[in-house]
Amino acid sequence: MDKEKILEKSRKENMRQDEMERTVQVEGESFSLIFVFLVGLVILIYNRLHDLPSSQVLAMFWASCVGSRVYRLTKRKNISDIITGLISLAFLVFCLVRYFTQGR
């Protein structure tokens, strides 16, 4: 392939976003997930100290993780996304079942 064909192919692939926009998007999603985790952790600790139910907080965190993995799987087929998605889904189901059956 000559240089012009490679550049044209790259332009078509990156038509919607350039590299900087993609980097910001990925870092934003990562920061968002970390922030949700930290806020959830604070709420979880508070709930434990006050003997309040906390499964819903964990369910929200795992739902965020599952959503992130599902989105990434639609964009790229990576085995690590499948594995982490299944693990996150298992924790989400566990938390939801625990919340609906025990209320904790």
PASEBA-1860 file (N, C-alpha, C; in nm, 3 decimals):
! residues 104
1> MDKEKILE> 0.084/-0.118/0.000/0.000/0.000/0.000/0.089/0.125/0.000 ~ 0.053/0.221/-0.080/0.133/0.342/-0.080/0.085/0.436/0.031 ~ 0.161/0.541/0.049/0.137/0.634/0.159/-0.001/0.698/0.152 ~ -0.044/0.739/0.034/-0.174/0.805/0.019/-0.290/0.713/0.054 ~ -0.281/0.586/0.015/-0.389/0.492/0.047/-0.397/0.469/0.198 ~ -0.282/0.459/0.262/-0.278/0.441/0.408/-0.338/0.562/0.478 ~ -0.299/0.682/0.433/-0.353/0.804/0.494/-0.504/0.815/0.472 ~ -0.550/0.781/0.353/-0.693/0.786/0.324/-0.770/0.688/0.412
9> KSRKENMR> -0.717/0.567/0.428/-0.781/0.467/0.512/-0.787/0.516/0.657 ~ -0.678/0.574/0.703/-0.672/0.626/0.840/-0.773/0.739/0.859 ~ -0.787/0.826/0.761/-0.883/0.936/0.770/-1.026/0.884/0.779 ~ -1.055/0.781/0.701/-1.190/0.723/0.706/-1.218/0.659/0.842 ~ -1.119/0.589/0.897/-1.136/0.524/1.027/-1.151/0.627/1.139 ~ -1.085/0.738/1.125/-1.085/0.840/1.230/-1.173/0.959/1.195 ~ -1.269/0.940/1.106/-1.351/1.050/1.058/-1.426/1.118/1.172 ~ -1.478/1.042/1.264/-1.561/1.101/1.371/-1.479/1.158/1.485
17> QDEMERTV> -1.366/1.097/1.512/-1.286/1.142/1.626/-1.138/1.137/1.592 ~ -1.066/1.234/1.640/-0.923/1.223/1.626/-0.867/1.155/1.752 ~ -0.740/1.134/1.753/-0.676/1.060/1.862/-0.695/1.129/1.998 ~ -0.685/1.261/2.001/-0.701/1.335/2.126/-0.841/1.317/2.182 ~ -0.943/1.324/2.098/-1.080/1.306/2.144/-1.101/1.166/2.200 ~ -1.045/1.068/2.135/-1.057/0.930/2.185/-0.988/0.914/2.319 ~ -0.870/0.973/2.332/-0.797/0.965/2.459/-0.876/1.029/2.571 ~ -0.932/1.147/2.545/-1.012/1.217/2.646/-1.135/1.133/2.683
25> QVEGESFS> -1.197/1.072/2.584/-1.316/0.990/2.610/-1.282/0.870/2.698 ~ -1.174/0.801/2.665/-1.133/0.684/2.744/-1.096/0.725/2.885 ~ -1.019/0.832/2.898/-0.979/0.878/3.031/-1.101/0.926/3.110 ~ -1.195/0.989/3.042/-1.318/1.035/3.109/-1.400/0.919/3.160 ~ -1.414/0.815/3.079/-1.488/0.697/3.121/-1.418/0.629/3.240 ~ -1.286/0.621/3.234/-1.211/0.561/3.344/-1.227/0.642/3.472 ~ -1.215/0.775/3.460/-1.232/0.861/3.577/-1.372/0.848/3.633 ~ -1.471/0.843/3.546/-1.609/0.829/3.589/-1.629/0.701/3.669
33> LIFVFLVG> -1.575/0.591/3.620/-1.589/0.464/3.689/-1.519/0.467/3.825 ~ -1.401/0.526/3.831/-1.329/0.538/3.958/-1.407/0.627/4.055 ~ -1.461/0.737/4.004/-1.538/0.828/4.088/-1.663/0.759/4.144 ~ -1.734/0.686/4.058/-1.852/0.611/4.104/-1.811/0.512/4.212 ~ -1.699/0.444/4.191/-1.651/0.348/4.290/-1.621/0.416/4.423 ~ -1.552/0.530/4.420/-1.515/0.598/4.544/-1.638/0.651/4.619 ~ -1.731/0.712/4.547/-1.853/0.760/4.611/-1.933/0.642/4.666 ~ -1.940/0.536/4.589/-2.008/0.415/4.637/-1.942/0.358/4.760
41> LVILIYNR> -1.809/0.363/4.764/-1.736/0.313/4.880/-1.767/0.395/5.005 ~ -1.774/0.526/4.989/-1.810/0.614/5.102/-1.950/0.581/5.151 ~ -2.045/0.568/5.058/-2.183/0.534/5.097/-2.189/0.396/5.160 ~ -2.114/0.302/5.106/-2.110/0.167/5.159/-2.058/0.165/5.303 ~ -1.951/0.237/5.329/-1.895/0.245/5.465/-1.995/0.310/5.559 ~ -2.057/0.419/5.514/-2.157/0.486/5.596/-2.272/0.389/5.629 ~ -2.321/0.318/5.528/-2.431/0.225/5.549/-2.392/0.113/5.646 ~ -2.272/0.063/5.632/-2.226/-0.043/5.724/-2.217/0.008/5.867
49> LHDLPSSQ> -2.166/0.129/5.884/-2.152/0.185/6.019/-2.287/0.213/6.084 ~ -2.388/0.239/6.003/-2.522/0.270/6.054/-2.620/0.155/6.034 ~ -2.568/0.040/6.005/-2.649/-0.082/5.988/-2.762/-0.063/5.887 ~ -2.727/-0.005/5.773/-2.822/0.018/5.664/-2.791/-0.078/5.549 ~ -2.889/-0.110/5.466/-2.864/-0.198/5.352/-2.767/-0.134/5.252 ~ -2.687/-0.216/5.187/-2.586/-0.159/5.097/-2.574/-0.233/4.964 ~ -2.653/-0.334/4.939/-2.642/-0.408/4.813/-2.672/-0.321/4.692 ~ -2.763/-0.225/4.709/-2.799/-0.140/4.596/-2.681/-0.055/4.551
57> VLAMFWAS> -2.597/-0.012/4.644/-2.479/0.067/4.609/-2.384/-0.018/4.526 ~ -2.360/-0.139/4.571/-2.272/-0.228/4.496/-2.332/-0.265/4.361 ~ -2.463/-0.281/4.356/-2.529/-0.313/4.229/-2.510/-0.199/4.129 ~ -2.518/-0.076/4.174/-2.498/0.038/4.084/-2.355/0.040/4.031 ~ -2.258/0.012/4.116/-2.119/0.009/4.070/-2.099/-0.101/3.966 ~ -2.148/-0.221/3.995/-2.130/-0.332/3.901/-2.209/-0.309/3.773 ~ -2.323/-0.242/3.782/-2.399/-0.208/3.661/-2.318/-0.114/3.573 ~ -2.249/-0.020/3.634/-2.162/0.070/3.559/-2.049/-0.006/3.491
65> CVGSRVYR> -1.992/-0.101/3.562/-1.885/-0.183/3.504/-1.937/-0.267/3.386 ~ -2.053/-0.328/3.404/-2.110/-0.410/3.297/-2.141/-0.324/3.175 ~ -2.199/-0.208/3.198/-2.229/-0.117/3.087/-2.105/-0.077/3.010 ~ -1.999/-0.048/3.082/-1.873/-0.012/3.018/-1.819/-0.127/2.933 ~ -1.824/-0.247/2.987/-1.772/-0.364/2.913/-1.858/-0.396/2.792 ~ -1.988/-0.384/2.805/-2.077/-0.412/2.691/-2.049/-0.313/2.579 ~ -2.034/-0.187/2.614/-2.003/-0.086/2.514/-1.870/-0.117/2.445 ~ -1.770/-0.149/2.525/-1.639/-0.179/2.466/-1.645/-0.302/2.378
73> LTKRKNIS> -1.726/-0.400/2.416/-1.739/-0.521/2.332/-1.804/-0.490/2.198 ~ -1.894/-0.391/2.195/-1.956/-0.356/2.067/-1.857/-0.285/1.975 ~ -1.757/-0.220/2.033/-1.659/-0.147/1.954/-1.539/-0.232/1.915 ~ -1.505/-0.326/2.000/-1.391/-0.414/1.972/-1.414/-0.547/2.040 ~ -1.368/-0.650/1.981/-1.385/-0.784/2.037/-1.253/-0.823/2.105 ~ -1.248/-0.798/2.235/-1.127/-0.825/2.311/-1.160/-0.925/2.421 ~ -1.078/-1.026/2.436/-1.103/-1.132/2.535/-1.103/-1.075/2.677 ~ -1.022/-0.974/2.704/-1.020/-0.917/2.840/-1.153/-0.848/2.871
81> DIITGLIS> -1.215/-0.786/2.771/-1.346/-0.723/2.792/-1.453/-0.828/2.819 ~ -1.443/-0.941/2.752/-1.540/-1.049/2.774/-1.526/-1.103/2.916 ~ -1.403/-1.128/2.957/-1.378/-1.185/3.091/-1.421/-1.087/3.200 ~ -1.376/-0.962/3.190/-1.414/-0.865/3.294/-1.563/-0.835/3.290 ~ -1.623/-0.840/3.172/-1.768/-0.821/3.162/-1.844/-0.932/3.231 ~ -1.800/-1.056/3.211/-1.867/-1.169/3.277/-1.850/-1.165/3.428 ~ -1.731/-1.128/3.473/-1.707/-1.116/3.617/-1.796/-1.006/3.676 ~ -1.800/-0.891/3.609/-1.883/-0.780/3.655/-2.030/-0.819/3.656
89> LAFLVFCL> -2.073/-0.891/3.552/-2.212/-0.935/3.544/-2.246/-1.031/3.658 ~ -2.154/-1.120/3.691/-2.176/-1.213/3.802/-2.193/-1.137/3.934 ~ -2.107/-1.038/3.959/-2.120/-0.958/4.080/-2.249/-0.877/4.080 ~ -2.287/-0.825/3.965/-2.412/-0.749/3.954/-2.532/-0.838/3.987 ~ -2.537/-0.955/3.929/-2.648/-1.047/3.956/-2.650/-1.084/4.104 ~ -2.534/-1.112/4.161/-2.526/-1.145/4.304/-2.582/-1.032/4.390 ~ -2.540/-0.909/4.361/-2.587/-0.795/4.441/-2.737/-0.772/4.424 ~ -2.787/-0.787/4.303/-2.930/-0.768/4.280/-3.013/-0.877/4.348
97> VRYFTQGR> -2.968/-1.000/4.338/-3.040/-1.109/4.405/-3.039/-1.087/4.556 ~ -2.924/-1.048/4.608/-2.913/-1.023/4.752/-3.003/-0.907/4.794 ~ -3.006/-0.803/4.714/-3.090/-0.687/4.745/-3.238/-0.723/4.745 ~ -3.282/-0.793/4.642/-3.424/-0.825/4.631/-3.470/-0.934/4.726 ~ -3.380/-1.022/4.768/-3.421/-1.131/4.857/-3.397/-1.099/5.004 ~ -3.289/-1.028/5.034/-3.255/-1.001/5.174/-3.269/-0.856/5.212 ~ -3.269/-0.768/5.114/-3.277/-0.627/5.145/-3.148/-0.569/5.198 ~ -3.039/-0.643/5.185/-2.908/-0.594/5.231/-2.809/-0.617/5.124
END
